[in-house]
Amino acid sequence: MNLSEAKVGSTVTVTKIDGDSAYKRRIMDMGITKGTSLYIRKVAPLGDPVEITVRGYELSVRKMDAQCVQVK
């Protein structure tokens, strides 16, 4: 399952980040790394962006970026 498919109100754990090295680095610079717990706070009415809580702060992630983050 990827981050864009996670349900609002659920807590998921990052298992893998897909993409090329520069893209992965950008995602990891936001604090989304393997093993990190993410809480899905809300999703915009049209599905983009997704608001998550990661490492104690709120982060809005585009749906395209969320599809590259594999979670369980």
mmCIF file of the N, C-alpha and C atoms, coordinates in Angstrom:
data_MODEL
# 
_entry.id   MODEL 
# 
loop_
_atom_site.group_PDB 
_atom_site.id 
_atom_site.type_symbol 
_atom_site.label_atom_id 
_atom_site.label_alt_id 
_atom_site.label_comp_id 
_atom_site.label_asym_id 
_atom_site.label_entity_id 
_atom_site.label_seq_id 
_atom_site.pdbx_PDB_ins_code 
_atom_site.Cartn_x 
_atom_site.Cartn_y 
_atom_site.Cartn_z 
_atom_site.occupancy 
_atom_site.B_iso_or_equiv 
_atom_site.pdbx_formal_charge 
_atom_site.auth_seq_id 
_atom_site.auth_comp_id 
_atom_site.auth_asym_id 
_atom_site.auth_atom_id 
_atom_site.pdbx_PDB_model_num 
ATOM 1   N N  . MET A 1 1  ? 0.856   -1.177 0.000  1.00 0.00 ? 1  MET A N  1 
ATOM 2   C CA . MET A 1 1  ? 0.000   0.000  0.000  1.00 0.00 ? 1  MET A CA 1 
ATOM 3   C C  . MET A 1 1  ? 0.898   1.235  0.000  1.00 0.00 ? 1  MET A C  1 
ATOM 4   N N  . ASN A 1 2  ? 0.477   2.277  -0.690 1.00 0.00 ? 2  ASN A N  1 
ATOM 5   C CA . ASN A 1 2  ? 1.259   3.503  -0.640 1.00 0.00 ? 2  ASN A CA 1 
ATOM 6   C C  . ASN A 1 2  ? 0.539   4.548  0.220  1.00 0.00 ? 2  ASN A C  1 
ATOM 7   N N  . LEU A 1 3  ? 1.245   5.620  0.522  1.00 0.00 ? 3  LEU A N  1 
ATOM 8   C CA . LEU A 1 3  ? 0.742   6.635  1.443  1.00 0.00 ? 3  LEU A CA 1 
ATOM 9   C C  . LEU A 1 3  ? -0.555  7.276  0.950  1.00 0.00 ? 3  LEU A C  1 
ATOM 10  N N  . SER A 1 4  ? -0.722  7.434  -0.342 1.00 0.00 ? 4  SER A N  1 
ATOM 11  C CA . SER A 1 4  ? -1.938  8.069  -0.862 1.00 0.00 ? 4  SER A CA 1 
ATOM 12  C C  . SER A 1 4  ? -3.176  7.187  -0.677 1.00 0.00 ? 4  SER A C  1 
ATOM 13  N N  . GLU A 1 5  ? -2.992  5.887  -0.447 1.00 0.00 ? 5  GLU A N  1 
ATOM 14  C CA . GLU A 1 5  ? -4.111  4.959  -0.241 1.00 0.00 ? 5  GLU A CA 1 
ATOM 15  C C  . GLU A 1 5  ? -4.491  4.795  1.230  1.00 0.00 ? 5  GLU A C  1 
ATOM 16  N N  . ALA A 1 6  ? -3.685  5.323  2.148  1.00 0.00 ? 6  ALA A N  1 
ATOM 17  C CA . ALA A 1 6  ? -3.945  5.173  3.575  1.00 0.00 ? 6  ALA A CA 1 
ATOM 18  C C  . ALA A 1 6  ? -5.194  5.960  3.976  1.00 0.00 ? 6  ALA A C  1 
ATOM 19  N N  . LYS A 1 7  ? -5.926  5.442  4.934  1.00 0.00 ? 7  LYS A N  1 
ATOM 20  C CA . LYS A 1 7  ? -7.173  6.055  5.390  1.00 0.00 ? 7  LYS A CA 1 
ATOM 21  C C  . LYS A 1 7  ? -6.902  7.169  6.396  1.00 0.00 ? 7  LYS A C  1 
ATOM 22  N N  . VAL A 1 8  ? -7.744  8.187  6.374  1.00 0.00 ? 8  VAL A N  1 
ATOM 23  C CA . VAL A 1 8  ? -7.648  9.296  7.320  1.00 0.00 ? 8  VAL A CA 1 
ATOM 24  C C  . VAL A 1 8  ? -7.834  8.758  8.745  1.00 0.00 ? 8  VAL A C  1 
ATOM 25  N N  . GLY A 1 9  ? -6.985  9.204  9.661  1.00 0.00 ? 9  GLY A N  1 
ATOM 26  C CA . GLY A 1 9  ? -7.067  8.775  11.047 1.00 0.00 ? 9  GLY A CA 1 
ATOM 27  C C  . GLY A 1 9  ? -6.204  7.566  11.363 1.00 0.00 ? 9  GLY A C  1 
ATOM 28  N N  . SER A 1 10 ? -5.572  6.988  10.361 1.00 0.00 ? 10 SER A N  1 
ATOM 29  C CA . SER A 1 10 ? -4.734  5.807  10.605 1.00 0.00 ? 10 SER A CA 1 
ATOM 30  C C  . SER A 1 10 ? -3.272  6.211  10.800 1.00 0.00 ? 10 SER A C  1 
ATOM 31  N N  . THR A 1 11 ? -2.542  5.346  11.477 1.00 0.00 ? 11 THR A N  1 
ATOM 32  C CA . THR A 1 11 ? -1.104  5.519  11.649 1.00 0.00 ? 11 THR A CA 1 
ATOM 33  C C  . THR A 1 11 ? -0.423  4.404  10.877 1.00 0.00 ? 11 THR A C  1 
ATOM 34  N N  . VAL A 1 12 ? 0.510   4.774  10.018 1.00 0.00 ? 12 VAL A N  1 
ATOM 35  C CA . VAL A 1 12 ? 1.208   3.807  9.167  1.00 0.00 ? 12 VAL A CA 1 
ATOM 36  C C  . VAL A 1 12 ? 2.714   3.962  9.365  1.00 0.00 ? 12 VAL A C  1 
ATOM 37  N N  . THR A 1 13 ? 3.458   2.942  8.951  1.00 0.00 ? 13 THR A N  1 
ATOM 38  C CA . THR A 1 13 ? 4.908   2.962  9.046  1.00 0.00 ? 13 THR A CA 1 
ATOM 39  C C  . THR A 1 13 ? 5.505   2.878  7.649  1.00 0.00 ? 13 THR A C  1 
ATOM 40  N N  . VAL A 1 14 ? 6.489   3.709  7.372  1.00 0.00 ? 14 VAL A N  1 
ATOM 41  C CA . VAL A 1 14 ? 7.138   3.740  6.065  1.00 0.00 ? 14 VAL A CA 1 
ATOM 42  C C  . VAL A 1 14 ? 8.000   2.486  5.912  1.00 0.00 ? 14 VAL A C  1 
ATOM 43  N N  . THR A 1 15 ? 7.825   1.781  4.786  1.00 0.00 ? 15 THR A N  1 
ATOM 44  C CA . THR A 1 15 ? 8.626   0.593  4.510  1.00 0.00 ? 15 THR A CA 1 
ATOM 45  C C  . THR A 1 15 ? 9.621   0.818  3.378  1.00 0.00 ? 15 THR A C  1 
ATOM 46  N N  . LYS A 1 16 ? 9.280   1.706  2.429  1.00 0.00 ? 16 LYS A N  1 
ATOM 47  C CA . LYS A 1 16 ? 10.150  1.914  1.271  1.00 0.00 ? 16 LYS A CA 1 
ATOM 48  C C  . LYS A 1 16 ? 9.784   3.217  0.583  1.00 0.00 ? 16 LYS A C  1 
ATOM 49  N N  . ILE A 1 17 ? 10.785  3.859  -0.019 1.00 0.00 ? 17 ILE A N  1 
ATOM 50  C CA . ILE A 1 17 ? 10.547  5.059  -0.827 1.00 0.00 ? 17 ILE A CA 1 
ATOM 51  C C  . ILE A 1 17 ? 11.028  4.753  -2.235 1.00 0.00 ? 17 ILE A C  1 
ATOM 52  N N  . ASP A 1 18 ? 10.129  4.869  -3.219 1.00 0.00 ? 18 ASP A N  1 
ATOM 53  C CA . ASP A 1 18 ? 10.462  4.600  -4.617 1.00 0.00 ? 18 ASP A CA 1 
ATOM 54  C C  . ASP A 1 18 ? 10.907  5.880  -5.311 1.00 0.00 ? 18 ASP A C  1 
ATOM 55  N N  . GLY A 1 19 ? 11.647  5.738  -6.403 1.00 0.00 ? 19 GLY A N  1 
ATOM 56  C CA . GLY A 1 19 ? 12.065  6.878  -7.207 1.00 0.00 ? 19 GLY A CA 1 
ATOM 57  C C  . GLY A 1 19 ? 13.568  6.939  -7.354 1.00 0.00 ? 19 GLY A C  1 
ATOM 58  N N  . ASP A 1 20 ? 14.033  7.932  -8.121 1.00 0.00 ? 20 ASP A N  1 
ATOM 59  C CA . ASP A 1 20 ? 15.475  8.079  -8.302 1.00 0.00 ? 20 ASP A CA 1 
ATOM 60  C C  . ASP A 1 20 ? 16.106  8.702  -7.058 1.00 0.00 ? 20 ASP A C  1 
ATOM 61  N N  . SER A 1 21 ? 17.424  8.746  -7.007 1.00 0.00 ? 21 SER A N  1 
ATOM 62  C CA . SER A 1 21 ? 18.119  9.155  -5.782 1.00 0.00 ? 21 SER A CA 1 
ATOM 63  C C  . SER A 1 21 ? 17.807  10.594 -5.370 1.00 0.00 ? 21 SER A C  1 
ATOM 64  N N  . ALA A 1 22 ? 17.710  11.524 -6.324 1.00 0.00 ? 22 ALA A N  1 
ATOM 65  C CA . ALA A 1 22 ? 17.406  12.912 -5.981 1.00 0.00 ? 22 ALA A CA 1 
ATOM 66  C C  . ALA A 1 22 ? 15.988  13.038 -5.416 1.00 0.00 ? 22 ALA A C  1 
ATOM 67  N N  . TYR A 1 23 ? 15.063  12.281 -5.981 1.00 0.00 ? 23 TYR A N  1 
ATOM 68  C CA . TYR A 1 23 ? 13.677  12.307 -5.520 1.00 0.00 ? 23 TYR A CA 1 
ATOM 69  C C  . TYR A 1 23 ? 13.577  11.715 -4.116 1.00 0.00 ? 23 TYR A C  1 
ATOM 70  N N  . LYS A 1 24 ? 14.250  10.591 -3.890 1.00 0.00 ? 24 LYS A N  1 
ATOM 71  C CA . LYS A 1 24 ? 14.259  9.967  -2.562 1.00 0.00 ? 24 LYS A CA 1 
ATOM 72  C C  . LYS A 1 24 ? 14.839  10.919 -1.528 1.00 0.00 ? 24 LYS A C  1 
ATOM 73  N N  . ARG A 1 25 ? 15.921  11.617 -1.867 1.00 0.00 ? 25 ARG A N  1 
ATOM 74  C CA . ARG A 1 25 ? 16.570  12.548 -0.946 1.00 0.00 ? 25 ARG A CA 1 
ATOM 75  C C  . ARG A 1 25 ? 15.605  13.660 -0.556 1.00 0.00 ? 25 ARG A C  1 
ATOM 76  N N  . ARG A 1 26 ? 14.823  14.169 -1.521 1.00 0.00 ? 26 ARG A N  1 
ATOM 77  C CA . ARG A 1 26 ? 13.869  15.242 -1.227 1.00 0.00 ? 26 ARG A CA 1 
ATOM 78  C C  . ARG A 1 26 ? 12.801  14.770 -0.250 1.00 0.00 ? 26 ARG A C  1 
ATOM 79  N N  . ILE A 1 27 ? 12.312  13.549 -0.448 1.00 0.00 ? 27 ILE A N  1 
ATOM 80  C CA . ILE A 1 27 ? 11.301  12.987 0.461  1.00 0.00 ? 27 ILE A CA 1 
ATOM 81  C C  . ILE A 1 27 ? 11.909  12.776 1.850  1.00 0.00 ? 27 ILE A C  1 
ATOM 82  N N  . MET A 1 28 ? 13.121  12.238 1.895  1.00 0.00 ? 28 MET A N  1 
ATOM 83  C CA . MET A 1 28 ? 13.768  11.992 3.186  1.00 0.00 ? 28 MET A CA 1 
ATOM 84  C C  . MET A 1 28 ? 14.113  13.285 3.909  1.00 0.00 ? 28 MET A C  1 
ATOM 85  N N  . ASP A 1 29 ? 14.408  14.354 3.176  1.00 0.00 ? 29 ASP A N  1 
ATOM 86  C CA . ASP A 1 29 ? 14.675  15.654 3.796  1.00 0.00 ? 29 ASP A CA 1 
ATOM 87  C C  . ASP A 1 29 ? 13.444  16.213 4.498  1.00 0.00 ? 29 ASP A C  1 
ATOM 88  N N  . MET A 1 30 ? 12.261  15.767 4.090  1.00 0.00 ? 30 MET A N  1 
ATOM 89  C CA . MET A 1 30 ? 11.022  16.181 4.756  1.00 0.00 ? 30 MET A CA 1 
ATOM 90  C C  . MET A 1 30 ? 10.800  15.417 6.060  1.00 0.00 ? 30 MET A C  1 
ATOM 91  N N  . GLY A 1 31 ? 11.635  14.426 6.342  1.00 0.00 ? 31 GLY A N  1 
ATOM 92  C CA . GLY A 1 31 ? 11.500  13.640 7.563  1.00 0.00 ? 31 GLY A CA 1 
ATOM 93  C C  . GLY A 1 31 ? 10.840  12.295 7.356  1.00 0.00 ? 31 GLY A C  1 
ATOM 94  N N  . ILE A 1 32 ? 10.500  11.970 6.113  1.00 0.00 ? 32 ILE A N  1 
ATOM 95  C CA . ILE A 1 32 ? 9.855   10.691 5.807  1.00 0.00 ? 32 ILE A CA 1 
ATOM 96  C C  . ILE A 1 32 ? 10.950  9.690  5.450  1.00 0.00 ? 32 ILE A C  1 
ATOM 97  N N  . THR A 1 33 ? 11.328  8.882  6.425  1.00 0.00 ? 33 THR A N  1 
ATOM 98  C CA . THR A 1 33 ? 12.374  7.886  6.211  1.00 0.00 ? 33 THR A CA 1 
ATOM 99  C C  . THR A 1 33 ? 11.840  6.504  6.582  1.00 0.00 ? 33 THR A C  1 
ATOM 100 N N  . LYS A 1 34 ? 12.549  5.470  6.167  1.00 0.00 ? 34 LYS A N  1 
ATOM 101 C CA . LYS A 1 34 ? 12.131  4.094  6.444  1.00 0.00 ? 34 LYS A CA 1 
ATOM 102 C C  . LYS A 1 34 ? 12.006  3.890  7.954  1.00 0.00 ? 34 LYS A C  1 
ATOM 103 N N  . GLY A 1 35 ? 10.881  3.299  8.370  1.00 0.00 ? 35 GLY A N  1 
ATOM 104 C CA . GLY A 1 35 ? 10.633  3.027  9.783  1.00 0.00 ? 35 GLY A CA 1 
ATOM 105 C C  . GLY A 1 35 ? 9.911   4.134  10.526 1.00 0.00 ? 35 GLY A C  1 
ATOM 106 N N  . THR A 1 36 ? 9.711   5.279  9.895  1.00 0.00 ? 36 THR A N  1 
ATOM 107 C CA . THR A 1 36 ? 9.037   6.407  10.527 1.00 0.00 ? 36 THR A CA 1 
ATOM 108 C C  . THR A 1 36 ? 7.523   6.182  10.560 1.00 0.00 ? 36 THR A C  1 
ATOM 109 N N  . SER A 1 37 ? 6.902   6.528  11.685 1.00 0.00 ? 37 SER A N  1 
ATOM 110 C CA . SER A 1 37 ? 5.446   6.434  11.797 1.00 0.00 ? 37 SER A CA 1 
ATOM 111 C C  . SER A 1 37 ? 4.818   7.723  11.279 1.00 0.00 ? 37 SER A C  1 
ATOM 112 N N  . LEU A 1 38 ? 3.768   7.573  10.489 1.00 0.00 ? 38 LEU A N  1 
ATOM 113 C CA . LEU A 1 38 ? 3.049   8.715  9.927  1.00 0.00 ? 38 LEU A CA 1 
ATOM 114 C C  . LEU A 1 38 ? 1.585   8.622  10.327 1.00 0.00 ? 38 LEU A C  1 
ATOM 115 N N  . TYR A 1 39 ? 1.027   9.718  10.810 1.00 0.00 ? 39 TYR A N  1 
ATOM 116 C CA . TYR A 1 39 ? -0.400  9.777  11.138 1.00 0.00 ? 39 TYR A CA 1 
ATOM 117 C C  . TYR A 1 39 ? -1.088  10.568 10.035 1.00 0.00 ? 39 TYR A C  1 
ATOM 118 N N  . ILE A 1 40 ? -2.099  9.982  9.413  1.00 0.00 ? 40 ILE A N  1 
ATOM 119 C CA . ILE A 1 40 ? -2.835  10.640 8.328  1.00 0.00 ? 40 ILE A CA 1 
ATOM 120 C C  . ILE A 1 40 ? -3.889  11.547 8.954  1.00 0.00 ? 40 ILE A C  1 
ATOM 121 N N  . ARG A 1 41 ? -3.647  12.862 8.929  1.00 0.00 ? 41 ARG A N  1 
ATOM 122 C CA . ARG A 1 41 ? -4.557  13.819 9.558  1.00 0.00 ? 41 ARG A CA 1 
ATOM 123 C C  . ARG A 1 41 ? -5.787  14.088 8.705  1.00 0.00 ? 41 ARG A C  1 
ATOM 124 N N  . LYS A 1 42 ? -5.585  14.459 7.460  1.00 0.00 ? 42 LYS A N  1 
ATOM 125 C CA . LYS A 1 42 ? -6.729  14.726 6.582  1.00 0.00 ? 42 LYS A CA 1 
ATOM 126 C C  . LYS A 1 42 ? -6.282  14.747 5.131  1.00 0.00 ? 42 LYS A C  1 
ATOM 127 N N  . VAL A 1 43 ? -7.281  14.673 4.260  1.00 0.00 ? 43 VAL A N  1 
ATOM 128 C CA . VAL A 1 43 ? -7.049  14.718 2.821  1.00 0.00 ? 43 VAL A CA 1 
ATOM 129 C C  . VAL A 1 43 ? -7.934  15.824 2.261  1.00 0.00 ? 43 VAL A C  1 
ATOM 130 N N  . ALA A 1 44 ? -7.396  16.615 1.372  1.00 0.00 ? 44 ALA A N  1 
ATOM 131 C CA . ALA A 1 44 ? -8.170  17.691 0.744  1.00 0.00 ? 44 ALA A CA 1 
ATOM 132 C C  . ALA A 1 44 ? -9.367  17.099 -0.006 1.00 0.00 ? 44 ALA A C  1 
ATOM 133 N N  . PRO A 1 45 ? -10.425 17.875 -0.191 1.00 0.00 ? 45 PRO A N  1 
ATOM 134 C CA . PRO A 1 45 ? -11.642 17.356 -0.841 1.00 0.00 ? 45 PRO A CA 1 
ATOM 135 C C  . PRO A 1 45 ? -11.406 16.682 -2.193 1.00 0.00 ? 45 PRO A C  1 
ATOM 136 N N  . LEU A 1 46 ? -10.468 17.168 -2.984 1.00 0.00 ? 46 LEU A N  1 
ATOM 137 C CA . LEU A 1 46 ? -10.199 16.555 -4.271 1.00 0.00 ? 46 LEU A CA 1 
ATOM 138 C C  . LEU A 1 46 ? -9.067  15.528 -4.204 1.00 0.00 ? 46 LEU A C  1 
ATOM 139 N N  . GLY A 1 47 ? -8.598  15.227 -2.987 1.00 0.00 ? 47 GLY A N  1 
ATOM 140 C CA . GLY A 1 47 ? -7.593  14.186 -2.800 1.00 0.00 ? 47 GLY A CA 1 
ATOM 141 C C  . GLY A 1 47 ? -6.153  14.663 -2.867 1.00 0.00 ? 47 GLY A C  1 
ATOM 142 N N  . ASP A 1 48 ? -5.933  15.950 -3.074 1.00 0.00 ? 48 ASP A N  1 
ATOM 143 C CA . ASP A 1 48 ? -4.568  16.451 -3.182 1.00 0.00 ? 48 ASP A CA 1 
ATOM 144 C C  . ASP A 1 48 ? -4.490  17.818 -2.528 1.00 0.00 ? 48 ASP A C  1 
ATOM 145 N N  . PRO A 1 49 ? -3.699  18.041 -1.512 1.00 0.00 ? 49 PRO A N  1 
ATOM 146 C CA . PRO A 1 49 ? -2.679  17.197 -0.909 1.00 0.00 ? 49 PRO A CA 1 
ATOM 147 C C  . PRO A 1 49 ? -3.190  16.371 0.265  1.00 0.00 ? 49 PRO A C  1 
ATOM 148 N N  . VAL A 1 50 ? -2.288  15.563 0.810  1.00 0.00 ? 50 VAL A N  1 
ATOM 149 C CA . VAL A 1 50 ? -2.553  14.751 1.992  1.00 0.00 ? 50 VAL A CA 1 
ATOM 150 C C  . VAL A 1 50 ? -1.807  15.399 3.145  1.00 0.00 ? 50 VAL A C  1 
ATOM 151 N N  . GLU A 1 51 ? -2.478  15.636 4.258  1.00 0.00 ? 51 GLU A N  1 
ATOM 152 C CA . GLU A 1 51 ? -1.821  16.231 5.423  1.00 0.00 ? 51 GLU A CA 1 
ATOM 153 C C  . GLU A 1 51 ? -1.494  15.130 6.416  1.00 0.00 ? 51 GLU A C  1 
ATOM 154 N N  . ILE A 1 52 ? -0.220  15.038 6.792  1.00 0.00 ? 52 ILE A N  1 
ATOM 155 C CA . ILE A 1 52 ? 0.238   14.000 7.716  1.00 0.00 ? 52 ILE A CA 1 
ATOM 156 C C  . ILE A 1 52 ? 0.983   14.643 8.880  1.00 0.00 ? 52 ILE A C  1 
ATOM 157 N N  . THR A 1 53 ? 1.084   13.893 9.976  1.00 0.00 ? 53 THR A N  1 
ATOM 158 C CA . THR A 1 53 ? 1.922   14.295 11.091 1.00 0.00 ? 53 THR A CA 1 
ATOM 159 C C  . THR A 1 53 ? 3.112   13.352 11.099 1.00 0.00 ? 53 THR A C  1 
ATOM 160 N N  . VAL A 1 54 ? 4.306   13.918 11.020 1.00 0.00 ? 54 VAL A N  1 
ATOM 161 C CA . VAL A 1 54 ? 5.535   13.143 11.004 1.00 0.00 ? 54 VAL A CA 1 
ATOM 162 C C  . VAL A 1 54 ? 6.543   13.802 11.942 1.00 0.00 ? 54 VAL A C  1 
ATOM 163 N N  . ARG A 1 55 ? 7.082   13.030 12.864 1.00 0.00 ? 55 ARG A N  1 
ATOM 164 C CA . ARG A 1 55 ? 8.101   13.511 13.799 1.00 0.00 ? 55 ARG A CA 1 
ATOM 165 C C  . ARG A 1 55 ? 7.660   14.760 14.559 1.00 0.00 ? 55 ARG A C  1 
ATOM 166 N N  . GLY A 1 56 ? 6.368   14.840 14.879 1.00 0.00 ? 56 GLY A N  1 
ATOM 167 C CA . GLY A 1 56 ? 5.863   15.934 15.703 1.00 0.00 ? 56 GLY A CA 1 
ATOM 168 C C  . GLY A 1 56 ? 5.457   17.194 14.958 1.00 0.00 ? 56 GLY A C  1 
ATOM 169 N N  . TYR A 1 57 ? 5.466   17.202 13.651 1.00 0.00 ? 57 TYR A N  1 
ATOM 170 C CA . TYR A 1 57 ? 5.003   18.380 12.918 1.00 0.00 ? 57 TYR A CA 1 
ATOM 171 C C  . TYR A 1 57 ? 4.088   17.968 11.780 1.00 0.00 ? 57 TYR A C  1 
ATOM 172 N N  . GLU A 1 58 ? 3.272   18.926 11.329 1.00 0.00 ? 58 GLU A N  1 
ATOM 173 C CA . GLU A 1 58 ? 2.326   18.666 10.252 1.00 0.00 ? 58 GLU A CA 1 
ATOM 174 C C  . GLU A 1 58 ? 2.996   18.938 8.914  1.00 0.00 ? 58 GLU A C  1 
ATOM 175 N N  . LEU A 1 59 ? 2.714   18.081 7.958  1.00 0.00 ? 59 LEU A N  1 
ATOM 176 C CA . LEU A 1 59 ? 3.324   18.181 6.637  1.00 0.00 ? 59 LEU A CA 1 
ATOM 177 C C  . LEU A 1 59 ? 2.256   17.886 5.585  1.00 0.00 ? 59 LEU A C  1 
ATOM 178 N N  . SER A 1 60 ? 2.191   18.738 4.564  1.00 0.00 ? 60 SER A N  1 
ATOM 179 C CA . SER A 1 60 ? 1.291   18.477 3.434  1.00 0.00 ? 60 SER A CA 1 
ATOM 180 C C  . SER A 1 60 ? 2.120   17.901 2.296  1.00 0.00 ? 60 SER A C  1 
ATOM 181 N N  . VAL A 1 61 ? 1.663   16.770 1.774  1.00 0.00 ? 61 VAL A N  1 
ATOM 182 C CA . VAL A 1 61 ? 2.398   16.061 0.731  1.00 0.00 ? 61 VAL A CA 1 
ATOM 183 C C  . VAL A 1 61 ? 1.501   15.931 -0.495 1.00 0.00 ? 61 VAL A C  1 
ATOM 184 N N  . ARG A 1 62 ? 2.050   16.254 -1.656 1.00 0.00 ? 62 ARG A N  1 
ATOM 185 C CA . ARG A 1 62 ? 1.287   16.091 -2.899 1.00 0.00 ? 62 ARG A CA 1 
ATOM 186 C C  . ARG A 1 62 ? 0.978   14.618 -3.115 1.00 0.00 ? 62 ARG A C  1 
ATOM 187 N N  . LYS A 1 63 ? -0.136  14.340 -3.783 1.00 0.00 ? 63 LYS A N  1 
ATOM 188 C CA . LYS A 1 63 ? -0.551  12.962 -4.029 1.00 0.00 ? 63 LYS A CA 1 
ATOM 189 C C  . LYS A 1 63 ? 0.500   12.204 -4.834 1.00 0.00 ? 63 LYS A C  1 
ATOM 190 N N  . MET A 1 64 ? 1.141   12.878 -5.788 1.00 0.00 ? 64 MET A N  1 
ATOM 191 C CA . MET A 1 64 ? 2.171   12.245 -6.595 1.00 0.00 ? 64 MET A CA 1 
ATOM 192 C C  . MET A 1 64 ? 3.348   11.791 -5.720 1.00 0.00 ? 64 MET A C  1 
ATOM 193 N N  . ASP A 1 65 ? 3.722   12.627 -4.733 1.00 0.00 ? 65 ASP A N  1 
ATOM 194 C CA . ASP A 1 65 ? 4.800   12.259 -3.821 1.00 0.00 ? 65 ASP A CA 1 
ATOM 195 C C  . ASP A 1 65 ? 4.355   11.143 -2.882 1.00 0.00 ? 65 ASP A C  1 
ATOM 196 N N  . ALA A 1 66 ? 3.104   11.195 -2.440 1.00 0.00 ? 66 ALA A N  1 
ATOM 197 C CA . ALA A 1 66 ? 2.578   10.182 -1.519 1.00 0.00 ? 66 ALA A CA 1 
ATOM 198 C C  . ALA A 1 66 ? 2.516   8.799  -2.172 1.00 0.00 ? 66 ALA A C  1 
ATOM 199 N N  . GLN A 1 67 ? 2.345   8.748  -3.480 1.00 0.00 ? 67 GLN A N  1 
ATOM 200 C CA . GLN A 1 67 ? 2.282   7.462  -4.175 1.00 0.00 ? 67 GLN A CA 1 
ATOM 201 C C  . GLN A 1 67 ? 3.636   6.767  -4.207 1.00 0.00 ? 67 GLN A C  1 
ATOM 202 N N  . CYS A 1 68 ? 4.715   7.495  -3.998 1.00 0.00 ? 68 CYS A N  1 
ATOM 203 C CA . CYS A 1 68 ? 6.059   6.915  -4.024 1.00 0.00 ? 68 CYS A CA 1 
ATOM 204 C C  . CYS A 1 68 ? 6.509   6.395  -2.659 1.00 0.00 ? 68 CYS A C  1 
ATOM 205 N N  . VAL A 1 69 ? 5.702   6.632  -1.618 1.00 0.00 ? 69 VAL A N  1 
ATOM 206 C CA . VAL A 1 69 ? 6.052   6.186  -0.269 1.00 0.00 ? 69 VAL A CA 1 
ATOM 207 C C  . VAL A 1 69 ? 5.238   4.927  0.058  1.00 0.00 ? 69 VAL A C  1 
ATOM 208 N N  . GLN A 1 70 ? 5.910   3.809  0.179  1.00 0.00 ? 70 GLN A N  1 
ATOM 209 C CA . GLN A 1 70 ? 5.271   2.534  0.513  1.00 0.00 ? 70 GLN A CA 1 
ATOM 210 C C  . GLN A 1 70 ? 5.136   2.434  2.041  1.00 0.00 ? 70 GLN A C  1 
ATOM 211 N N  . VAL A 1 71 ? 3.951   2.055  2.514  1.00 0.00 ? 71 VAL A N  1 
ATOM 212 C CA . VAL A 1 71 ? 3.684   1.975  3.958  1.00 0.00 ? 71 VAL A CA 1 
ATOM 213 C C  . VAL A 1 71 ? 2.990   0.660  4.286  1.00 0.00 ? 71 VAL A C  1 
ATOM 214 N N  . LYS A 1 72 ? 2.984   0.347  5.572  1.00 0.00 ? 72 LYS A N  1 
ATOM 215 C CA . LYS A 1 72 ? 2.218   -0.821 6.038  1.00 0.00 ? 72 LYS A CA 1 
ATOM 216 C C  . LYS A 1 72 ? 1.433   -0.444 7.261  1.00 0.00 ? 72 LYS A C  1 
# 
